[in-house]
Amino acid sequence: MLLVAAVATLVAVLAMASPASAQEGNALQSIEPADGASLAERPEQIRLVFNQELAEDDVVVVNLSCSFQPQELGEPEIDDDRLIVSFPVVSVLPKGACTIAWSLRNVDGETVLSSTTSFTVTSDPPAQSTPTSVDGSTGGSAATTTDPFIRQSATQTSGTASEPVDQGSTGGALWFGRLLSTLGILVVFGGLTLISVGWPEGPEYVVTVRFLRAAWVLSLLGTVLYVVAYAADFNGTSLGSALSPGQWLELYDDGWRGRGALLRLVFIGASGWVAMRPERIIDPQTAMWAWAFPGFALIAVSMSRVDGPAPLLGFIIAIAHTFSVAVWFGGAAMVARVVLAGPGEDDLVQATRTFSRISIPAIVVACATGIAQMIRLDGGDLFSTSHGRVLLLKVVAVAAMLFVALAARQQVTMRLDQAHELTVPAADRFRRAFGAEAAFGVVALAFSGWLLGLTPANVDQFPGETYTREITFNDESTELEAVVKIGPARVGRNGFRIEVENPPDNINDLTLVFEPPAGSNAPALAQPIPLQTWGTAQLDIADGLPFPVGGVWTLKLSVSTATGTLQDATSTFQVLDAEGNEVLEPEVLDTTPAQVEIIDQTTTTAPFATTTTVAPETSPPTSESSG
């Protein structure tokens, strides 16, 4: 009996749970019109077919928009099997792309399924006859042939913040070349520092000269690869095309980062003068230049990242960090590969002790400046950005390097304090320790090169623009959260930036319309936004939208998402005159232009740029106006 009762109970539980389980497993089997379909005329209906029966309380919501305008649909019709839902298309659809945003919601109003599809109507709608009055005159208003909008072509381009043109593996070559360049010059400077401070006998060893020459050649070759890959990335060409030195000079136009790459090539090349004859570092007549060439090369290396808040302070911190790392890492590599290459006399013991002594303050400065740069560039935002997460990996490598370094310094103090020669066991033991320290340094530098290709949380991805108006939008039906920044908000060219924080995908027909003050007789400005996922899009001020009159302008935002369509969410902002004064009475233009001005930006050098790496705000924005 107990077994029968248990089975009966189990069957009852499964029976009660089956509707919910079926609902959770429901999915859209097909949709008409199909996604990507091209239709000669408008469809009669939108038809959704599900693979499981819909519950009585389920609600299917469909929104249709064409050319950024919502279209009217009839009441939904559900077939007897509750598998097919049809929405009659009531509106006469225009020619062009249309977007269907649908969702399935349960009795609690929660969205169970949602998505968007699109189709294209390839022909104009049929002409409609004009009604005629009794006296034979036509009634109604005549259709105007003058388009009231000035449209800005907004295609994603190869701007500084957009995705580069795929011309080969420039990203990997850029990272690898920069890594070799930095490794080599750090070793050269660290080795020369050790020779100058505590090992004047170093240049007498053939292994020393060979090691420094090899490090310099490695740095030079890596720098050439770095500059070639940088030029290819900046100019949007292939690596083969960027081998021409003429393209390298174009990096001068990429700000201090590009100029730093050119200076790095010059000074690393000049450092060969001392790397080939390292005794020049201890010769009073040549010491100044022997220090200058690799020293200026390290300053050029420090120019790899000069963005972010307080850039001048950041540059100073970067210089101190680079020099201290050169003394620490470069000296460790020199000791591991040269000084401790085998047993020797007292000078090898003195060199090891000297490096242990001078590396302690270098370690302190390197760690302190690294923490300062982390605070400046990332703040406390280490987990929500790619830069922060890679930085944490670098911290682990530096921590391992620091642990080995401190242990090695302790052993040097204990075992070599009274020693007068370097024995075979001691050389072998310390070589492994300093070699491990240098190996962790290579890993940390590899992560540093990776970090230079990522954007920290506190760094503006689109620098150089100033915005004076900020408008936020928050719409529950489409789940849209967006911020629009406009500048300089004066008569003339105006740029803008839109940061879409939600939804993460399924964004379609996103557009902004800037309407002039009422009665000004100026045309409106329509700006489609090429974002289909969350992210940022910017139009620079120099190539921005023309505001012909000052006064109170109106910004309207329209978008279709998986959960609905938002049409003309409205906010206002003030536009000053050309001198920066507030306009109380907007100027009235003489005539509306008969021909619409089309600003063509379809070339690869167009200034409109997009990216998909915007950090979410700490609190959701609300719709408001800026004045």
C-alpha positions, 0 to 999 in steps of 0.5 A: 500500500505504501508503494502504491501511495508513493507512486500516486503521489509522484504522479500527482506531483508530476501532473501539477508540474508538467504545465510549468515545465512545458512552459519553461521549455517553450520556444519559437519554431518559426516566424513569418515573415522570416528573418532576413526575408525580402518581400515585394509587397507588405505582408498581410500578417505576422505569424508566430509558431511555437513548439508547445501549447500556450497557456491560457494566461500567456500573452504574446506581444508584437511590435512592428516598426519600419523606417523608425516609425511604429506600424499598426497591427490588429488584434492577435488571433490564436489557433485552436491548438494554441500553437500559432499566433497571428497579428494582422498588419493594418498599416501600409508599410513603406519601402525599406527595412522593418523590425519585428520585436516580439515577446512571450509573457506569463501570467505574472507579466514576466518575459519568458521568451523574446527576440527581434527579427527583420525583413525588407519591403522592396517596393513602394506602397501603392498610390492612394487616390485623393478624395474629390469634393462635390465641386471637383476640387481635391480634399485634404492636404497635398503631400509635401516633397520637401524632406524636413530632415538633414540626415547624417550618414552614421556608418561605423568606421575605422576611427580611433575607437572603433574596430580596426580594418582586418588586415592581418594579425597586427594586434598580435604583432603589436603586442609581441614587438612591444614586449621584445622592445621593452624587454631588451631595453630594460635589460640593457639599462639594468645591466649598464646600471650594475656595471656602473654602480658596482661591477666595473670589471663587467666589460672585461668579460666576453659573456657580458658584452655578448649578453648586452649586444644580444639584448640590444639587437632583440630590443631593436628588432622588437621595436621595428616590429612594434612600429610596423604593426603600430603603423599598420594599425593606425593607417588601416593597412597590412603589415607588408604595406607598413614596412615602408618608413614613410608610413611610420612618420604618420604615427606623429599624428597619433598624439604623444603615444605615436610620437613616443613610438618613433622616439623609442625607435630612435633612442633604442637604435642609438643605444647600440653605441653603448651596448656594443662597448659597455665600458663607455658607461664607466668612462668619464668622457663618454658616460653622459651619452652612455646614460642618455641614449638608453635613458631617453629610450626608457622615457619613450617607453613611458609614453606608451600610456599618457591618457587618463586623469592627470596625464602629466602626473601619470607620465611622471609616475610612468617614468619612475616606474619604468626606470625602477623596473629596469634596475630591478628586472634588468639587473636580475637578468644580468646577474642570472645570465652573466654574473652567476654564469659560473664560479669566479673571483671576488668581483662576482661576489661584489656584483651580486651583493651590489645588485641585491643592495640597489634593487631593494629601493628599486623594488619599493619604487616599482611597487609604489608607482604601480599602485599609484598608476592602478589607482589613477587608471582603474580606481577600485573598478578591477573586476568589471572591466577587461583592463582591471581583470588583466591587471589582477593577473599582472599583480599575481605575477609581480607578487610571485616575482617579489616573493622570489626576490626577497628570498634571494636577497635574504640568502645573499645577505646570509651566504655572501656577506663574508665570502671572497669567491663565488663557488660552483654550488653558490653560483648554481643556487643563486642563478636559479633564484635570480633566473626565476625572478627574471622569468616572473618579470617576463610574465609581468611584462607580457601582461603589461603589454596586454594592458596597453591594448585595453582601456582602463575604467578611468580613461575616456575611450573618445578623448578630446571632446567637450560636452556641455549638455547631458540627457538621460533616458530610461524606458521600462517597455524597451528596457533602454538605459541611455545617456546622450551628451551634446557639445558645445551646444552652440550655433554651428557644428555640434558633436554628441556621444550616446552611451547605451547601457541596457539592453545588452543586445537586440537593439534595432533602429536606434535613432536620434532626432534633433528638432530646432526651436518652434517657429525658427523655420530650421530643418530637423536633424536625424541621426541613425545610430549604428549600435546593435548591442550596448556600447558607445557611439560618438560623432566628433564636434569637427564633423558634427551636426549643424545647429543653425539657430540658438534656443531650446532644441528638442531631442527625440530618441526612438528604438526597437528592442526585444521587449518593445518599441520606443517612439520619440522619447523627448527631452529638451536642451539649450543651444547658445548663440555663436558667442556663447550667449543664451538665446531668448528669441530664436532666429527665424530663417528666411526659407526652408531649404528645398534640397536636403543637405546630405552629409556623406560619411560613407568612406573609411575615414568618416569620423563616426566611431563606435565601441561596445565596451562602456561600463554600466553606471552605478545607478539607472538613469532617469529621463530629464532635461539639461538647460 
